[in-house]
Amino acid sequence: MGSDIIKVTIKDIAKATGYSVSTVSVSLNNKSARVTQETRDKIRKVAKEMGYVRDSTAISLKKNYMPNIGLIVPDISNEFYGNFAKGAEQFCSENHWGLIINSSDNDTLRENQYIDNLYQQKVAGIIMARASHEKDNAINSFTKLKELGIEHVLLDFSGTDKSNVVTCNHFEAGYNATKLLISLGHRNIACITGDQRLEGDRARLDGYKKALEEAGIKYNPSIIVQSDYTYGNTMKVVQQLDLSSFTAVFAFNDLMAVAFCNYVASLSFNIPNDYSVIGNDNTLITRIGTPTLTTISQPIQEMGYEAAKIIYEKRHNPSNKKIIQRFPTKLVRRNSTLKLQSKS
């Protein structure tokens, strides 16, 4: 017949010796100098007599504790943020870390709640992205990260003096997109922007303006409309445009570019014969639509990978030095842009 083995616990030893559980624990694990050697010896002797065996599995798990990184994005269903998350997850996987993804739906109250939740979970750091700027709430989020002392990386935001940043050269993106359209003979170039309170959006518009200035073209605010990077809202926003006042469009992301293309197609216009269109991000939709979309490519997955890497390296080599990683963009020419056709 077999016999039952009774496992002796730290609580059992504490009861037998009259010491607290914490005193027994630190004595058996050599954790505190506050416990006298005499007390340690007494506790260890009783533990041995009782047949106490340390839980090596629990100790191993503790030693090999896997830190987590928190990621807060506006909309995980947006391919841009999905690809960014994929890059961060790849780095975490390679280094045996975990990634906790939160999608805020551009709700700053939810975003702040996620920051609190992740802080309570003792994450190694937080990566945060945002597609809109709701008054001062964005600043409050950055301040909260700083005040809580959470290592963090921001996507396309300078944040505070303690904020690490990954970003692209958005000025270059706006400049090169507009330059291409000007080289194709277009002088009336509309823009579909995101929230102009965001740094990346302002930089793209500045690049657009610089290209116009160099070509001697006057900036025309009546052909600039602001949307929110979503397809549905952009379909409504583009109806504000006077379609007779421009021949080309630069949209600040691919979804908004496709929304414009589909809107004018519903009115029997043709892309690129009637309008040349350029998007931004080089997401999958640019390669599968008809026509394929000229766009600005950002190394999105690489940016997510780098963001996670910054937190990982700061964890292993703590430093107060702010890290800013700026990635180049690349113009990808496809079938949605064409040399301006003269009207006869």
Long-range contacts (C-beta under 8 A, 24 or more apart in sequence): 7-53, 8-47, 8-50, 8-51, 8-52, 8-53, 9-52, 10-52, 12-50, 12-52, 13-43, 13-46, 13-47, 13-50, 13-52, 16-46, 16-50, 17-42, 17-43, 17-46, 19-43, 28-52, 28-54, 66-96, 66-97, 66-98, 67-97, 67-98, 67-123, 67-124, 67-315, 68-97, 68-98, 68-99, 68-100, 68-121, 68-123, 68-124, 69-97, 69-98, 69-99, 69-100, 69-123, 69-124, 69-125, 69-126, 69-127, 69-308, 69-311, 69-312, 70-100, 70-102, 70-114, 70-118, 70-121, 70-123, 70-125, 70-126, 70-127, 71-99, 71-100, 71-101, 71-102, 71-126, 71-127, 71-128, 72-102, 72-103, 72-104, 72-111, 72-114, 72-115, 72-118, 72-126, 72-127, 72-128, 72-129, 73-101, 73-102, 73-103, 73-104, 73-129, 74-103, 74-104, 74-105, 74-106, 74-129, 74-130, 74-131, 74-132, 75-103, 75-105, 75-106, 75-131, 75-230, 76-101, 76-103, 77-103, 78-131, 78-229, 78-230, 78-255, 79-281, 79-283, 79-284, 79-285, 80-253, 80-281, 80-283, 80-300, 81-129, 83-283, 83-300, 83-301, 83-304, 84-129, 84-155, 84-300, 84-301, 84-303, 84-304, 84-307, 85-304, 86-301, 86-304, 87-300, 87-301, 87-302, 87-303, 87-304, 87-305, 87-306, 87-307, 87-308, 88-127, 88-304, 88-305, 88-307, 88-308, 89-304, 89-308, 90-301, 90-304, 90-305, 91-304, 91-305, 91-308, 91-309, 91-312, 92-308, 95-312, 97-124, 97-308, 97-312, 99-308, 104-130, 106-130, 106-131, 106-132, 106-134, 106-228, 108-134, 108-137, 108-138, 108-140, 108-141, 109-137, 111-137, 111-141, 112-137, 112-140, 112-141, 112-144, 115-141, 115-144, 115-145, 115-148, 115-150, 118-150, 119-148, 119-150, 123-150, 124-151, 124-311, 124-312, 124-315, 125-150, 125-151, 125-152, 125-153, 125-311, 125-314, 125-315, 126-150, 126-151, 126-152, 126-153, 127-152, 127-153, 127-154, 127-155, 127-304, 127-307, 127-308, 127-311, 128-152, 128-153, 128-154, 128-155, 128-157, 129-154, 129-155, 129-156, 130-155, 130-157, 130-198, 131-194, 131-195, 131-198, 131-228, 131-229, 132-194, 132-195, 132-198, 132-228, 133-195, 133-197, 133-198, 151-311, 151-314, 151-315, 152-311, 153-307, 153-310, 153-311, 153-323, 155-303, 155-307, 156-198, 156-199, 156-200, 157-198, 157-199, 158-199, 161-322, 162-320, 162-322, 163-322, 164-307, 164-310, 164-311, 164-314, 164-322, 164-323, 164-324, 165-322, 165-323, 165-324, 165-325, 166-303, 166-306, 166-307, 166-310, 166-325, 166-327, 167-199, 167-200, 167-303, 167-324, 167-325, 167-326, 167-327, 168-200, 168-298, 168-299, 168-303, 168-326, 168-327, 168-328, 168-329, 169-326, 169-327, 169-328, 169-329, 170-199, 170-200, 170-201, 170-203, 170-204, 170-207, 170-329, 171-203, 171-204, 171-206, 171-207, 171-210, 172-207, 172-328, 172-329, 173-204, 173-207, 173-280, 173-296, 173-298, 173-329, 174-203, 174-204, 174-205, 174-206, 174-207, 174-208, 174-210, 174-211, 174-250, 175-207, 175-208, 175-210, 175-211, 176-207, 176-211, 176-296, 176-329, 176-331, 177-207, 177-208, 177-250, 177-278, 177-280, 177-296, 177-331, 178-207, 178-208, 178-211, 178-212, 178-250, 179-211, 180-278, 180-294, 180-331, 180-333, 180-337, 181-248, 181-250, 181-276, 181-278, 181-337, 182-211, 182-212, 182-215, 182-217, 184-248, 184-276, 184-337, 184-338, 184-339, 184-340, 185-339, 185-340, 186-247, 186-248, 186-276, 186-340, 187-215, 187-217, 187-247, 188-220, 188-223, 188-245, 188-246, 188-247, 188-248, 189-223, 189-246, 189-247, 189-248, 189-249, 189-250, 190-223, 190-224, 190-225, 190-241, 190-245, 190-246, 190-248, 190-249, 190-250, 191-223, 191-224, 191-225, 191-249, 191-250, 191-251, 191-252, 192-225, 192-226, 192-227, 192-234, 192-237, 192-238, 192-249, 192-250, 192-251, 192-252, 192-256, 192-257, 192-260, 193-224, 193-225, 193-226, 193-227, 193-252, 194-226, 194-227, 194-228, 194-229, 194-252, 194-253, 195-226, 195-228, 196-226, 201-252, 204-252, 204-280, 208-250, 220-245, 227-256, 227-259, 229-253, 229-255, 229-256, 230-255, 230-256, 231-255, 231-256, 231-258, 231-259, 232-259, 234-259, 234-260, 235-259, 235-262, 235-263, 238-263, 239-263, 243-267, 243-269, 246-275, 247-274, 247-275, 247-276, 247-340, 248-275, 248-276, 248-277, 248-278, 248-337, 248-340, 249-275, 249-276, 249-277, 249-278, 250-278, 250-280, 251-277, 251-278, 251-279, 251-280, 252-280, 253-279, 253-280, 253-281, 254-279, 254-280, 254-281, 254-282, 254-283, 254-285, 254-286, 254-293, 254-295, 255-283, 255-285, 257-293, 257-295, 257-336, 258-285, 258-289, 258-293, 261-289, 261-293, 261-336, 271-336, 272-335, 272-336, 272-337, 272-338, 273-338, 273-341, 276-336, 276-337, 276-338, 276-340, 277-336, 277-337, 278-336, 278-337, 279-336, 282-332, 286-332, 286-334, 287-334, 291-334, 291-335, 291-336, 292-334, 292-335, 292-336, 293-334, 293-335, 293-336, 294-331, 294-332, 294-333, 294-334, 294-335, 294-336, 294-337, 295-332, 295-334, 296-329, 296-330, 296-331, 296-332, 297-329, 297-330, 297-331, 297-332, 298-327, 298-329, 299-327, 302-327, 303-327
